[in-house]
Amino acid sequence: MFCFHSRHMPRIIEWYLLIRPEKISWLRFIFEGYDGLAVLSTLSPSQGLVRVQTLDCHFLETMHLLEAMAKDLTPFYVDNSHDMPALLIP
């Protein structure tokens, strides 16, 4: 994917996510299916720490995709008795 509609040189935007470690390969596979949308780098496989890089013109599309998958990726759950997030990863 390229930024054909952009009037400026695209910039790379990167951010870090903490996801379920067993979902790292799955998320990389999803990004690869969206040829050029984003690149996923694993920083700590045991903790599920990853870096996402995308071009600024693809940022919103990447965020919408991540939002749609958030429930499957998150290492947190909400304890409904206290409404407090808790970490699933030991």
Summary of the structure (lengths in Angstrom):
residues: 90
radius of gyration: 14.9
end to end distance: 37.5
largest distance: 50.6
contacts: 205
relative contact order: 0.23
helix: 34%
strand: 31%
